[in-house]
Amino acid sequence: MKYRVYFYYDPVYQGYVADALDLPGCVSQGKTLEEAKQNIKDAINAYIEVEYEKSAEDRSYHLPEESFIGEIAVG
């Protein structure tokens, strides 16, 4: 599956923050963009593993589906 990830540079941390937008609370960081990319992959895999365990216990729980970003013209 693919997940949308928002990367941004944090001048206080002096590195990059990665936020998996479809997975609430799934955030990581790295001193370089490449490190942040690898760390968020690891975080996503760990997040999914925990969520699958939750879904096995509670059949009404579902992981978020793959999403996308679109554009809308207004006015």
PDB file with SEQRES, HELIX, SHEET and CRYST1 records, atoms N, CA, C and O in Angstrom:
SEQRES   1 A   75  MET LYS TYR ARG VAL TYR PHE TYR TYR ASP PRO VAL TYR          
SEQRES   2 A   75  GLN GLY TYR VAL ALA ASP ALA LEU ASP LEU PRO GLY CYS          
SEQRES   3 A   75  VAL SER GLN GLY LYS THR LEU GLU GLU ALA LYS GLN ASN          
SEQRES   4 A   75  ILE LYS ASP ALA ILE ASN ALA TYR ILE GLU VAL GLU TYR          
SEQRES   5 A   75  GLU LYS SER ALA GLU ASP ARG SER TYR HIS LEU PRO GLU          
SEQRES   6 A   75  GLU SER PHE ILE GLY GLU ILE ALA VAL GLY                      
HELIX    1 AA1 LEU A   33  GLU A   57  1                                  25    
SHEET    1 AA1 3 VAL A   5  ASP A  10  0                                        
SHEET    2 AA1 3 GLY A  15  ALA A  20 -1                                        
SHEET    3 AA1 3 VAL A  27  GLY A  30 -1                                        
CRYST1    1.000    1.000    1.000  90.00  90.00  90.00 P 1           1          
ATOM      1  N   MET A   1       0.830  -1.192   0.000  1.00  0.00           N  
ATOM      2  CA  MET A   1       0.000   0.000   0.000  1.00  0.00           C  
ATOM      3  C   MET A   1       0.867   1.245   0.000  1.00  0.00           C  
ATOM      4  O   MET A   1       2.000   1.237   0.480  1.00  0.00           O  
ATOM      5  N   LYS A   2       0.324   2.292  -0.536  1.00  0.00           N  
ATOM      6  CA  LYS A   2       0.998   3.581  -0.518  1.00  0.00           C  
ATOM      7  C   LYS A   2       0.279   4.504   0.453  1.00  0.00           C  
ATOM      8  O   LYS A   2      -0.949   4.494   0.546  1.00  0.00           O  
ATOM      9  N   TYR A   3       1.050   5.296   1.170  1.00  0.00           N  
ATOM     10  CA  TYR A   3       0.490   6.270   2.097  1.00  0.00           C  
ATOM     11  C   TYR A   3       1.073   7.643   1.795  1.00  0.00           C  
ATOM     12  O   TYR A   3       2.243   7.771   1.434  1.00  0.00           O  
ATOM     13  N   ARG A   4       0.247   8.659   1.948  1.00  0.00           N  
ATOM     14  CA  ARG A   4       0.719  10.035   1.765  1.00  0.00           C  
ATOM     15  C   ARG A   4       1.559  10.420   2.974  1.00  0.00           C  
ATOM     16  O   ARG A   4       1.161  10.202   4.118  1.00  0.00           O  
ATOM     17  N   VAL A   5       2.719  10.994   2.705  1.00  0.00           N  
ATOM     18  CA  VAL A   5       3.602  11.440   3.780  1.00  0.00           C  
ATOM     19  C   VAL A   5       3.971  12.893   3.520  1.00  0.00           C  
ATOM     20  O   VAL A   5       4.387  13.253   2.419  1.00  0.00           O  
ATOM     21  N   TYR A   6       3.816  13.713   4.537  1.00  0.00           N  
ATOM     22  CA  TYR A   6       4.172  15.126   4.471  1.00  0.00           C  
ATOM     23  C   TYR A   6       5.543  15.286   5.121  1.00  0.00           C  
ATOM     24  O   TYR A   6       5.717  14.984   6.302  1.00  0.00           O  
ATOM     25  N   PHE A   7       6.515  15.763   4.344  1.00  0.00           N  
ATOM     26  CA  PHE A   7       7.867  16.010   4.840  1.00  0.00           C  
ATOM     27  C   PHE A   7       8.078  17.512   4.963  1.00  0.00           C  
ATOM     28  O   PHE A   7       7.686  18.273   4.078  1.00  0.00           O  
ATOM     29  N   TYR A   8       8.691  17.933   6.048  1.00  0.00           N  
ATOM     30  CA  TYR A   8       9.065  19.343   6.162  1.00  0.00           C  
ATOM     31  C   TYR A   8      10.319  19.474   7.024  1.00  0.00           C  
ATOM     32  O   TYR A   8      10.598  18.644   7.889  1.00  0.00           O  
ATOM     33  N   TYR A   9      11.052  20.536   6.758  1.00  0.00           N  
ATOM     34  CA  TYR A   9      12.270  20.809   7.517  1.00  0.00           C  
ATOM     35  C   TYR A   9      11.904  21.555   8.790  1.00  0.00           C  
ATOM     36  O   TYR A   9      11.157  22.532   8.750  1.00  0.00           O  
ATOM     37  N   ASP A  10      12.426  21.098   9.912  1.00  0.00           N  
ATOM     38  CA  ASP A  10      12.191  21.736  11.207  1.00  0.00           C  
ATOM     39  C   ASP A  10      13.495  22.397  11.656  1.00  0.00           C  
ATOM     40  O   ASP A  10      14.446  21.705  12.020  1.00  0.00           O  
ATOM     41  N   PRO A  11      13.546  23.731  11.632  1.00  0.00           N  
ATOM     42  CA  PRO A  11      14.789  24.415  11.989  1.00  0.00           C  
ATOM     43  C   PRO A  11      15.185  24.237  13.460  1.00  0.00           C  
ATOM     44  O   PRO A  11      16.368  24.323  13.788  1.00  0.00           O  
ATOM     45  N   VAL A  12      14.229  23.995  14.338  1.00  0.00           N  
ATOM     46  CA  VAL A  12      14.558  23.772  15.748  1.00  0.00           C  
ATOM     47  C   VAL A  12      15.251  22.417  15.903  1.00  0.00           C  
ATOM     48  O   VAL A  12      16.285  22.315  16.563  1.00  0.00           O  
ATOM     49  N   TYR A  13      14.679  21.384  15.293  1.00  0.00           N  
ATOM     50  CA  TYR A  13      15.267  20.042  15.318  1.00  0.00           C  
ATOM     51  C   TYR A  13      16.505  19.979  14.424  1.00  0.00           C  
ATOM     52  O   TYR A  13      17.389  19.149  14.636  1.00  0.00           O  
ATOM     53  N   GLN A  14      16.562  20.852  13.435  1.00  0.00           N  
ATOM     54  CA  GLN A  14      17.613  20.873  12.417  1.00  0.00           C  
ATOM     55  C   GLN A  14      17.629  19.572  11.631  1.00  0.00           C  
ATOM     56  O   GLN A  14      18.673  18.960  11.407  1.00  0.00           O  
ATOM     57  N   GLY A  15      16.435  19.175  11.221  1.00  0.00           N  
ATOM     58  CA  GLY A  15      16.267  17.970  10.429  1.00  0.00           C  
ATOM     59  C   GLY A  15      14.866  17.942   9.855  1.00  0.00           C  
ATOM     60  O   GLY A  15      14.130  18.927   9.924  1.00  0.00           O  
ATOM     61  N   TYR A  16      14.507  16.806   9.288  1.00  0.00           N  
ATOM     62  CA  TYR A  16      13.227  16.663   8.607  1.00  0.00           C  
ATOM     63  C   TYR A  16      12.237  15.874   9.453  1.00  0.00           C  
ATOM     64  O   TYR A  16      12.599  14.920  10.140  1.00  0.00           O  
ATOM     65  N   VAL A  17      10.995  16.292   9.385  1.00  0.00           N  
ATOM     66  CA  VAL A  17       9.894  15.602  10.046  1.00  0.00           C  
ATOM     67  C   VAL A  17       9.054  14.961   8.955  1.00  0.00           C  
ATOM     68  O   VAL A  17       8.835  15.558   7.900  1.00  0.00           O  
ATOM     69  N   ALA A  18       8.587  13.751   9.207  1.00  0.00           N  
ATOM     70  CA  ALA A  18       7.751  13.021   8.259  1.00  0.00           C  
ATOM     71  C   ALA A  18       6.464  12.621   8.971  1.00  0.00           C  
ATOM     72  O   ALA A  18       6.503  11.985  10.024  1.00  0.00           O  
ATOM     73  N   ASP A  19       5.330  12.994   8.394  1.00  0.00           N  
ATOM     74  CA  ASP A  19       4.016  12.729   8.988  1.00  0.00           C  
ATOM     75  C   ASP A  19       3.193  11.912   7.999  1.00  0.00           C  
ATOM     76  O   ASP A  19       2.864  12.397   6.917  1.00  0.00           O  
ATOM     77  N   ALA A  20       2.858  10.674   8.364  1.00  0.00           N  
ATOM     78  CA  ALA A  20       2.014   9.822   7.519  1.00  0.00           C  
ATOM     79  C   ALA A  20       0.573  10.293   7.700  1.00  0.00           C  
ATOM     80  O   ALA A  20      -0.066   9.984   8.706  1.00  0.00           O  
ATOM     81  N   LEU A  21       0.075  11.031   6.736  1.00  0.00           N  
ATOM     82  CA  LEU A  21      -1.194  11.742   6.882  1.00  0.00           C  
ATOM     83  C   LEU A  21      -2.398  10.830   7.101  1.00  0.00           C  
ATOM     84  O   LEU A  21      -3.355  11.226   7.766  1.00  0.00           O  
ATOM     85  N   ASP A  22      -2.363   9.624   6.555  1.00  0.00           N  
ATOM     86  CA  ASP A  22      -3.508   8.715   6.674  1.00  0.00           C  
ATOM     87  C   ASP A  22      -3.467   7.855   7.937  1.00  0.00           C  
ATOM     88  O   ASP A  22      -4.406   7.108   8.213  1.00  0.00           O  
ATOM     89  N   LEU A  23      -2.388   7.960   8.695  1.00  0.00           N  
ATOM     90  CA  LEU A  23      -2.211   7.130   9.883  1.00  0.00           C  
ATOM     91  C   LEU A  23      -2.018   8.042  11.096  1.00  0.00           C  
ATOM     92  O   LEU A  23      -0.895   8.457  11.383  1.00  0.00           O  
ATOM     93  N   PRO A  24      -3.085   8.351  11.800  1.00  0.00           N  
ATOM     94  CA  PRO A  24      -3.020   9.311  12.909  1.00  0.00           C  
ATOM     95  C   PRO A  24      -1.930   8.976  13.928  1.00  0.00           C  
ATOM     96  O   PRO A  24      -1.870   7.868  14.461  1.00  0.00           O  
ATOM     97  N   GLY A  25      -1.075   9.960  14.181  1.00  0.00           N  
ATOM     98  CA  GLY A  25      -0.019   9.789  15.163  1.00  0.00           C  
ATOM     99  C   GLY A  25       1.235   9.119  14.645  1.00  0.00           C  
ATOM    100  O   GLY A  25       2.199   8.954  15.392  1.00  0.00           O  
ATOM    101  N   CYS A  26       1.244   8.730  13.376  1.00  0.00           N  
ATOM    102  CA  CYS A  26       2.418   8.072  12.794  1.00  0.00           C  
ATOM    103  C   CYS A  26       3.344   9.145  12.229  1.00  0.00           C  
ATOM    104  O   CYS A  26       3.157   9.626  11.111  1.00  0.00           O  
ATOM    105  N   VAL A  27       4.343   9.508  13.026  1.00  0.00           N  
ATOM    106  CA  VAL A  27       5.268  10.593  12.692  1.00  0.00           C  
ATOM    107  C   VAL A  27       6.680  10.116  12.990  1.00  0.00           C  
ATOM    108  O   VAL A  27       6.902   9.349  13.927  1.00  0.00           O  
ATOM    109  N   SER A  28       7.636  10.578  12.185  1.00  0.00           N  
ATOM    110  CA  SER A  28       9.033  10.260  12.439  1.00  0.00           C  
ATOM    111  C   SER A  28       9.887  11.448  12.024  1.00  0.00           C  
ATOM    112  O   SER A  28       9.363  12.495  11.645  1.00  0.00           O  
ATOM    113  N   GLN A  29      11.195  11.284  12.098  1.00  0.00           N  
ATOM    114  CA  GLN A  29      12.095  12.384  11.749  1.00  0.00           C  
ATOM    115  C   GLN A  29      13.449  11.825  11.353  1.00  0.00           C  
ATOM    116  O   GLN A  29      13.717  10.635  11.519  1.00  0.00           O  
ATOM    117  N   GLY A  30      14.294  12.692  10.831  1.00  0.00           N  
ATOM    118  CA  GLY A  30      15.659  12.324  10.480  1.00  0.00           C  
ATOM    119  C   GLY A  30      16.471  13.574  10.224  1.00  0.00           C  
ATOM    120  O   GLY A  30      15.924  14.609   9.845  1.00  0.00           O  
ATOM    121  N   LYS A  31      17.764  13.485  10.427  1.00  0.00           N  
ATOM    122  CA  LYS A  31      18.629  14.646  10.195  1.00  0.00           C  
ATOM    123  C   LYS A  31      18.715  14.980   8.709  1.00  0.00           C  
ATOM    124  O   LYS A  31      18.920  16.139   8.348  1.00  0.00           O  
ATOM    125  N   THR A  32      18.562  13.977   7.841  1.00  0.00           N  
ATOM    126  CA  THR A  32      18.530  14.204   6.392  1.00  0.00           C  
ATOM    127  C   THR A  32      17.174  13.741   5.870  1.00  0.00           C  
ATOM    128  O   THR A  32      16.455  13.012   6.553  1.00  0.00           O  
ATOM    129  N   LEU A  33      16.832  14.165   4.663  1.00  0.00           N  
ATOM    130  CA  LEU A  33      15.569  13.738   4.064  1.00  0.00           C  
ATOM    131  C   LEU A  33      15.564  12.225   3.853  1.00  0.00           C  
ATOM    132  O   LEU A  33      14.545  11.573   4.081  1.00  0.00           O  
ATOM    133  N   GLU A  34      16.685  11.669   3.422  1.00  0.00           N  
ATOM    134  CA  GLU A  34      16.762  10.219   3.220  1.00  0.00           C  
ATOM    135  C   GLU A  34      16.561   9.462   4.531  1.00  0.00           C  
ATOM    136  O   GLU A  34      15.882   8.436   4.563  1.00  0.00           O  
ATOM    137  N   GLU A  35      17.148   9.966   5.601  1.00  0.00           N  
ATOM    138  CA  GLU A  35      16.971   9.335   6.912  1.00  0.00           C  
ATOM    139  C   GLU A  35      15.510   9.424   7.355  1.00  0.00           C  
ATOM    140  O   GLU A  35      14.966   8.463   7.899  1.00  0.00           O  
ATOM    141  N   ALA A  36      14.878  10.571   7.122  1.00  0.00           N  
ATOM    142  CA  ALA A  36      13.464  10.731   7.471  1.00  0.00           C  
ATOM    143  C   ALA A  36      12.596   9.772   6.663  1.00  0.00           C  
ATOM    144  O   ALA A  36      11.637   9.209   7.191  1.00  0.00           O  
ATOM    145  N   LYS A  37      12.930   9.581   5.376  1.00  0.00           N  
ATOM    146  CA  LYS A  37      12.166   8.647   4.532  1.00  0.00           C  
ATOM    147  C   LYS A  37      12.266   7.225   5.070  1.00  0.00           C  
ATOM    148  O   LYS A  37      11.256   6.528   5.169  1.00  0.00           O  
ATOM    149  N   GLN A  38      13.471   6.790   5.417  1.00  0.00           N  
ATOM    150  CA  GLN A  38      13.636   5.436   5.946  1.00  0.00           C  
ATOM    151  C   GLN A  38      12.939   5.288   7.293  1.00  0.00           C  
ATOM    152  O   GLN A  38      12.299   4.271   7.558  1.00  0.00           O  
ATOM    153  N   ASN A  39      13.065   6.301   8.138  1.00  0.00           N  
ATOM    154  CA  ASN A  39      12.451   6.227   9.466  1.00  0.00           C  
ATOM    155  C   ASN A  39      10.930   6.191   9.389  1.00  0.00           C  
ATOM    156  O   ASN A  39      10.294   5.494  10.180  1.00  0.00           O  
ATOM    157  N   ILE A  40      10.327   6.935   8.443  1.00  0.00           N  
ATOM    158  CA  ILE A  40       8.863   6.907   8.342  1.00  0.00           C  
ATOM    159  C   ILE A  40       8.402   5.569   7.769  1.00  0.00           C  
ATOM    160  O   ILE A  40       7.327   5.089   8.130  1.00  0.00           O  
ATOM    161  N   LYS A  41       9.186   4.959   6.887  1.00  0.00           N  
ATOM    162  CA  LYS A  41       8.835   3.613   6.404  1.00  0.00           C  
ATOM    163  C   LYS A  41       8.800   2.634   7.574  1.00  0.00           C  
ATOM    164  O   LYS A  41       7.872   1.836   7.704  1.00  0.00           O  
ATOM    165  N   ASP A  42       9.822   2.709   8.420  1.00  0.00           N  
ATOM    166  CA  ASP A  42       9.863   1.835   9.604  1.00  0.00           C  
ATOM    167  C   ASP A  42       8.681   2.116  10.530  1.00  0.00           C  
ATOM    168  O   ASP A  42       8.070   1.191  11.065  1.00  0.00           O  
ATOM    169  N   ALA A  43       8.364   3.397  10.715  1.00  0.00           N  
ATOM    170  CA  ALA A  43       7.242   3.775  11.583  1.00  0.00           C  
ATOM    171  C   ALA A  43       5.915   3.286  11.012  1.00  0.00           C  
ATOM    172  O   ALA A  43       5.060   2.807  11.757  1.00  0.00           O  
ATOM    173  N   ILE A  44       5.737   3.403   9.695  1.00  0.00           N  
ATOM    174  CA  ILE A  44       4.501   2.937   9.054  1.00  0.00           C  
ATOM    175  C   ILE A  44       4.365   1.430   9.222  1.00  0.00           C  
ATOM    176  O   ILE A  44       3.287   0.940   9.559  1.00  0.00           O  
ATOM    177  N   ASN A  45       5.445   0.693   8.990  1.00  0.00           N  
ATOM    178  CA  ASN A  45       5.385  -0.764   9.152  1.00  0.00           C  
ATOM    179  C   ASN A  45       5.025  -1.148  10.584  1.00  0.00           C  
ATOM    180  O   ASN A  45       4.220  -2.055  10.796  1.00  0.00           O  
ATOM    181  N   ALA A  46       5.608  -0.471  11.561  1.00  0.00           N  
ATOM    182  CA  ALA A  46       5.287  -0.755  12.966  1.00  0.00           C  
ATOM    183  C   ALA A  46       3.838  -0.393  13.272  1.00  0.00           C  
ATOM    184  O   ALA A  46       3.143  -1.135  13.966  1.00  0.00           O  
ATOM    185  N   TYR A  47       3.382   0.745  12.757  1.00  0.00           N  
ATOM    186  CA  TYR A  47       2.004   1.199  12.961  1.00  0.00           C  
ATOM    187  C   TYR A  47       1.028   0.155  12.415  1.00  0.00           C  
ATOM    188  O   TYR A  47       0.072  -0.228  13.090  1.00  0.00           O  
ATOM    189  N   ILE A  48       1.280  -0.299  11.189  1.00  0.00           N  
ATOM    190  CA  ILE A  48       0.385  -1.273  10.551  1.00  0.00           C  
ATOM    191  C   ILE A  48       0.369  -2.584  11.334  1.00  0.00           C  
ATOM    192  O   ILE A  48      -0.687  -3.193  11.505  1.00  0.00           O  
ATOM    193  N   GLU A  49       1.514  -3.010  11.801  1.00  0.00           N  
ATOM    194  CA  GLU A  49       1.579  -4.246  12.588  1.00  0.00           C  
ATOM    195  C   GLU A  49       0.697  -4.149  13.835  1.00  0.00           C  
ATOM    196  O   GLU A  49      -0.048  -5.078  14.147  1.00  0.00           O  
ATOM    197  N   VAL A  50       0.782  -3.038  14.537  1.00  0.00           N  
ATOM    198  CA  VAL A  50      -0.041  -2.828  15.736  1.00  0.00           C  
ATOM    199  C   VAL A  50      -1.517  -2.748  15.365  1.00  0.00           C  
ATOM    200  O   VAL A  50      -2.365  -3.311  16.059  1.00  0.00           O  
ATOM    201  N   GLU A  51      -1.827  -2.051  14.272  1.00  0.00           N  
ATOM    202  CA  GLU A  51      -3.226  -1.909  13.864  1.00  0.00           C  
ATOM    203  C   GLU A  51      -3.823  -3.250  13.435  1.00  0.00           C  
ATOM    204  O   GLU A  51      -4.997  -3.510  13.697  1.00  0.00           O  
ATOM    205  N   TYR A  52      -3.034  -4.104  12.780  1.00  0.00           N  
ATOM    206  CA  TYR A  52      -3.532  -5.435  12.426  1.00  0.00           C  
ATOM    207  C   TYR A  52      -3.846  -6.248  13.679  1.00  0.00           C  
ATOM    208  O   TYR A  52      -4.825  -6.994  13.717  1.00  0.00           O  
ATOM    209  N   GLU A  53      -3.012  -6.097  14.696  1.00  0.00           N  
ATOM    210  CA  GLU A  53      -3.291  -6.783  15.961  1.00  0.00           C  
ATOM    211  C   GLU A  53      -4.598  -6.282  16.563  1.00  0.00           C  
ATOM    212  O   GLU A  53      -5.392  -7.070  17.079  1.00  0.00           O  
ATOM    213  N   LYS A  54      -4.820  -4.971  16.497  1.00  0.00           N  
ATOM    214  CA  LYS A  54      -6.084  -4.408  16.994  1.00  0.00           C  
ATOM    215  C   LYS A  54      -7.267  -4.955  16.206  1.00  0.00           C  
ATOM    216  O   LYS A  54      -8.298  -5.303  16.782  1.00  0.00           O  
ATOM    217  N   SER A  55      -7.110  -5.031  14.871  1.00  0.00           N  
ATOM    218  CA  SER A  55      -8.229  -5.478  14.038  1.00  0.00           C  
ATOM    219  C   SER A  55      -8.536  -6.955  14.270  1.00  0.00           C  
ATOM    220  O   SER A  55      -9.678  -7.381  14.099  1.00  0.00           O  
ATOM    221  N   ALA A  56      -7.529  -7.740  14.660  1.00  0.00           N  
ATOM    222  CA  ALA A  56      -7.767  -9.149  14.969  1.00  0.00           C  
ATOM    223  C   ALA A  56      -8.598  -9.282  16.240  1.00  0.00           C  
ATOM    224  O   ALA A  56      -9.390 -10.215  16.379  1.00  0.00           O  
ATOM    225  N   GLU A  57      -8.413  -8.346  17.161  1.00  0.00           N  
ATOM    226  CA  GLU A  57      -9.166  -8.361  18.413  1.00  0.00           C  
ATOM    227  C   GLU A  57     -10.555  -7.757  18.253  1.00  0.00           C  
ATOM    228  O   GLU A  57     -11.504  -8.179  18.913  1.00  0.00           O  
ATOM    229  N   ASP A  58     -10.668  -6.766  17.372  1.00  0.00           N  
ATOM    230  CA  ASP A  58     -11.930  -6.042  17.178  1.00  0.00           C  
ATOM    231  C   ASP A  58     -12.255  -6.035  15.689  1.00  0.00           C  
ATOM    232  O   ASP A  58     -11.704  -5.227  14.942  1.00  0.00           O  
ATOM    233  N   ARG A  59     -13.131  -6.912  15.253  1.00  0.00           N  
ATOM    234  CA  ARG A  59     -13.447  -7.069  13.829  1.00  0.00           C  
ATOM    235  C   ARG A  59     -14.105  -5.841  13.211  1.00  0.00           C  
ATOM    236  O   ARG A  59     -14.185  -5.750  11.986  1.00  0.00           O  
ATOM    237  N   SER A  60     -14.576  -4.900  14.015  1.00  0.00           N  
ATOM    238  CA  SER A  60     -15.193  -3.693  13.464  1.00  0.00           C  
ATOM    239  C   SER A  60     -14.138  -2.647  13.093  1.00  0.00           C  
ATOM    240  O   SER A  60     -14.456  -1.641  12.459  1.00  0.00           O  
ATOM    241  N   TYR A  61     -12.877  -2.886  13.488  1.00  0.00           N  
ATOM    242  CA  TYR A  61     -11.800  -1.933  13.217  1.00  0.00           C  
ATOM    243  C   TYR A  61     -11.188  -2.221  11.850  1.00  0.00           C  
ATOM    244  O   TYR A  61     -10.953  -3.379  11.506  1.00  0.00           O  
ATOM    245  N   HIS A  62     -10.929  -1.165  11.065  1.00  0.00           N  
ATOM    246  CA  HIS A  62     -10.310  -1.325   9.741  1.00  0.00           C  
ATOM    247  C   HIS A  62      -9.182  -0.324   9.565  1.00  0.00           C  
ATOM    248  O   HIS A  62      -9.278   0.821  10.006  1.00  0.00           O  
ATOM    249  N   LEU A  63      -8.113  -0.765   8.916  1.00  0.00           N  
ATOM    250  CA  LEU A  63      -7.028   0.148   8.567  1.00  0.00           C  
ATOM    251  C   LEU A  63      -7.508   1.140   7.524  1.00  0.00           C  
ATOM    252  O   LEU A  63      -8.368   0.800   6.711  1.00  0.00           O  
ATOM    253  N   PRO A  64      -6.976   2.360   7.523  1.00  0.00           N  
ATOM    254  CA  PRO A  64      -7.346   3.327   6.488  1.00  0.00           C  
ATOM    255  C   PRO A  64      -6.954   2.810   5.110  1.00  0.00           C  
ATOM    256  O   PRO A  64      -5.921   2.160   4.951  1.00  0.00           O  
ATOM    257  N   GLU A  65      -7.779   3.101   4.126  1.00  0.00           N  
ATOM    258  CA  GLU A  65      -7.474   2.727   2.747  1.00  0.00           C  
ATOM    259  C   GLU A  65      -6.494   3.724   2.157  1.00  0.00           C  
ATOM    260  O   GLU A  65      -6.311   4.822   2.682  1.00  0.00           O  
ATOM    261  N   GLU A  66      -5.866   3.327   1.060  1.00  0.00           N  
ATOM    262  CA  GLU A  66      -4.976   4.228   0.331  1.00  0.00           C  
ATOM    263  C   GLU A  66      -5.756   5.464  -0.093  1.00  0.00           C  
ATOM    264  O   GLU A  66      -6.924   5.363  -0.465  1.00  0.00           O  
ATOM    265  N   SER A  67      -5.124   6.620  -0.040  1.00  0.00           N  
ATOM    266  CA  SER A  67      -5.810   7.856  -0.400  1.00  0.00           C  
ATOM    267  C   SER A  67      -4.974   8.642  -1.399  1.00  0.00           C  
ATOM    268  O   SER A  67      -3.874   8.230  -1.767  1.00  0.00           O  
ATOM    269  N   PHE A  68      -5.502   9.762  -1.826  1.00  0.00           N  
ATOM    270  CA  PHE A  68      -4.783  10.607  -2.772  1.00  0.00           C  
ATOM    271  C   PHE A  68      -5.114  12.057  -2.485  1.00  0.00           C  
ATOM    272  O   PHE A  68      -6.057  12.359  -1.753  1.00  0.00           O  
ATOM    273  N   ILE A  69      -4.326  12.956  -3.070  1.00  0.00           N  
ATOM    274  CA  ILE A  69      -4.575  14.389  -2.959  1.00  0.00           C  
ATOM    275  C   ILE A  69      -5.047  14.877  -4.315  1.00  0.00           C  
ATOM    276  O   ILE A  69      -4.417  14.595  -5.334  1.00  0.00           O  
ATOM    277  N   GLY A  70      -6.148  15.603  -4.332  1.00  0.00           N  
ATOM    278  CA  GLY A  70      -6.682  16.153  -5.574  1.00  0.00           C  
ATOM    279  C   GLY A  70      -6.753  17.663  -5.503  1.00  0.00           C  
ATOM    280  O   GLY A  70      -6.475  18.267  -4.467  1.00  0.00           O  
ATOM    281  N   GLU A  71      -7.128  18.263  -6.617  1.00  0.00           N  
ATOM    282  CA  GLU A  71      -7.280  19.717  -6.680  1.00  0.00           C  
ATOM    283  C   GLU A  71      -8.721  20.051  -7.019  1.00  0.00           C  
ATOM    284  O   GLU A  71      -9.368  19.345  -7.792  1.00  0.00           O  
ATOM    285  N   ILE A  72      -9.217  21.131  -6.439  1.00  0.00           N  
ATOM    286  CA  ILE A  72     -10.577  21.590  -6.705  1.00  0.00           C  
ATOM    287  C   ILE A  72     -10.519  23.082  -6.979  1.00  0.00           C  
ATOM    288  O   ILE A  72      -9.903  23.836  -6.227  1.00  0.00           O  
ATOM    289  N   ALA A  73     -11.168  23.506  -8.067  1.00  0.00           N  
ATOM    290  CA  ALA A  73     -11.276  24.931  -8.375  1.00  0.00           C  
ATOM    291  C   ALA A  73     -12.544  25.473  -7.727  1.00  0.00           C  
ATOM    292  O   ALA A  73     -13.601  24.847  -7.808  1.00  0.00           O  
ATOM    293  N   VAL A  74     -12.443  26.626  -7.089  1.00  0.00           N  
ATOM    294  CA  VAL A  74     -13.586  27.236  -6.417  1.00  0.00           C  
ATOM    295  C   VAL A  74     -13.775  28.643  -6.966  1.00  0.00           C  
ATOM    296  O   VAL A  74     -12.812  29.378  -7.187  1.00  0.00           O  
ATOM    297  N   GLY A  75     -15.044  29.001  -7.182  1.00  0.00           N  
ATOM    298  CA  GLY A  75     -15.357  30.369  -7.569  1.00  0.00           C  
ATOM    299  C   GLY A  75     -15.325  30.651  -8.986  1.00  0.00           C  
ATOM    300  O   GLY A  75     -15.577  31.784  -9.396  1.00  0.00           O  
TER     301      GLY A  75                                                      
END                                                                             
